[in-house]
Amino acid sequence: MMPIYLVEVVIENKPAARDPEGETIGRDLINKGGYEMVKGVRTGKYLRLRVEAKSEQQANDIVFKMCNELRIYNPVVHTCTIQVKGIEK
């Protein structure tokens, strides 16, 4: 039986891409919430996956392939960060 790895994927807009959702949240924090100390907000997507694999590297490779083949993100406007957190206990 192979171990199950916990893998986190964060998909964010590239710095040069507009982020209307982040801009709206930022305005609301300042205008409605009184959080003037917030100087910027960027939104994204977060995925937490449980992946059965022989090794940490294989778990990373499986998720990388999945994200690219299934177009879970658009590489033109997004960055995709994959991090294997370890073996599920």
C-alpha positions in Angstrom: 0.0 0.0 0.0 1.4 3.4 -1.0 1.3 6.4 1.3 -1.1 9.3 0.8 0.5 12.7 0.6 -1.2 16.0 1.4 -0.6 18.4 -1.4 -1.6 22.1 -1.5 -2.0 24.1 -4.7 -2.3 27.9 -4.7 -3.4 29.6 -7.9 -3.0 33.3 -8.1 -3.2 36.1 -10.7 0.2 37.1 -11.9 1.3 40.5 -10.5 0.7 42.3 -13.8 -2.9 40.9 -14.2 -5.8 42.9 -12.7 -7.6 41.3 -9.8 -11.1 42.9 -9.7 -12.2 40.6 -6.8 -9.1 41.6 -4.7 -9.7 45.2 -5.5 -13.3 45.0 -4.3 -12.3 43.3 -1.1 -9.6 45.8 -0.5 -12.0 48.8 -1.0 -14.5 47.1 1.4 -11.8 46.6 4.0 -10.8 50.2 3.9 -14.2 51.9 3.3 -16.6 49.7 5.3 -14.3 48.0 7.8 -11.9 50.8 8.7 -8.8 48.8 7.9 -6.8 51.6 6.3 -3.6 49.7 7.1 -4.4 47.2 4.4 -2.5 48.4 1.3 -3.5 45.6 -1.1 -5.4 42.4 -1.6 -4.9 39.7 -4.2 -7.3 36.8 -4.4 -6.7 33.2 -5.6 -7.8 29.6 -5.4 -6.6 27.0 -2.9 -6.8 23.3 -3.4 -5.9 20.7 -0.8 -5.4 17.2 -2.4 -4.8 13.8 -1.0 -2.6 11.9 -3.5 -1.5 8.3 -3.3 2.1 8.1 -4.6 5.3 6.2 -4.1 7.2 9.4 -3.0 6.9 13.1 -2.3 8.4 13.8 -5.8 5.9 11.6 -7.5 3.0 13.2 -5.6 4.3 16.6 -6.8 4.6 15.4 -10.4 1.1 13.9 -10.4 -0.4 17.2 -9.2 1.7 19.3 -11.6 0.6 17.1 -14.6 -3.1 17.3 -13.4 -3.0 21.1 -13.1 -1.5 21.5 -16.6 -3.4 18.8 -18.5 -6.8 19.7 -17.1 -6.2 23.4 -17.4 -7.0 24.0 -13.7 -5.3 27.4 -14.2 -4.4 29.6 -17.1 -0.6 29.9 -17.3 -0.9 33.2 -19.2 -2.5 35.1 -16.3 -2.0 32.8 -13.3 0.8 31.4 -11.2 0.4 27.9 -9.8 2.4 26.9 -6.6 2.4 23.2 -5.6 3.6 22.2 -2.2 3.7 18.6 -0.8 3.0 19.0 2.9 3.9 15.4 3.9 2.3 12.0 4.4 -1.2 11.9 5.8 -1.3 10.5 9.3 
